[in-house]
Amino acid sequence: MFNRPDSRALWKREYLSVGGRNGHAMVVRGNAANNHFARLQTPNLSTNDARMGCMRFQYFIDGRTPASLAIIKQGFVTEYIYTNAHKTMDHWETAEVNFKLLGDKAMFYFEADTKVQDYGDSMVAFADLTISTDSCENKHKYG
């Protein structure tokens, strides 16, 4: 995974001790992003046929200002497959998202929007990402 060259803010790998979890995560902080979007891009995922895929990850959104996490799938069709702007406060949430693969190459963007204002800033983080070419075992779709 890599930061998009056209992003004006960057995702960074950090060691975090928040929300009852200790470990590395990909993080965007409002004060470092300076009110710009940060986009992290995955490598291409290729399939020879149409099928459902599954993405699982944990995320943490917190701070005194608005923040959001969105995931965009780009292939034959570009679509938002996940969005969330709700603060998780003191814990990590788990997301499990089914998405369609159309027998093409697809890539995913993790997009964070964080704000910094006079009274504070915000943070968006994700960890434990898995992407598979099978549908999610649990049929719930979050977001």
Buried (B, 14 or more C-beta within 10 A) or exposed (E): BEBBEEBEBBBBEBEBEBBEBEEEBBBBBBBBBEBBBBBBBBEEBEBEEEEEBBBBBBBBBBBBBBBBBBBBBBBEEEEEBBEBEEBBEEEBBEBBBBBBBEEBBBBBBBBBBBBBEEEEBBBBBBBBBEBEBEBBEEEEEEE
